[in-house]
């Protein structure tokens, strides 16, 4: 595969990308909602749904970043594996070209000596 081409991401990479993006976005939205509600009414933060929103802002952001790091590791491993396969294919075709060229040269040399 040449450097201009890139293979499509796997299903797992797509799932991790969408999951990390949505979790990080939800964490940031809940952080800002917590900040705005906390500035307006501190008693509201202690009751109801706002405790869940606050917990989401605390725990979701690190989880989203861990998913993002896992995605980066998987993507780099796939690219490294593809690059190794491409090098092996290039080396194999180079070896075939070299052996066929040397076989052709030997054949011509043999014909010259016979003639």
Phi, psi and omega in degrees: 000133181280171183290337180282338179269148173220142181280160181287147178292152179284170180298319179297320178294321178295316179298315179297322180295311180292322180294313181295320179296315182290323179292317179295319178296318179295321179295319180292319177297317179291327176297313180292324177295318177298318180296315182291315180292322179296326178287328183274314186215099183291329180291330180292332181292335184277349185229160171072216185288338186292333176293324175293318180297319177296317178296323177297319180291332180280316188265333186286325182296313176297323178296318178298320179290325175296317177298323178294319178293319177299319177299315179297319179295315180296320181294317180293323177296318179296316180295322179295318179296318178294322179294321178294321177294320179295320178295320179295319178294319180294319179293323178293317179289327177293320179294321178295319179294321180292317181291323179289326178290320180289327176294323178293318180295320179295323179295319179292321179295321179294322179292323180293320181288331178286327187276000000 
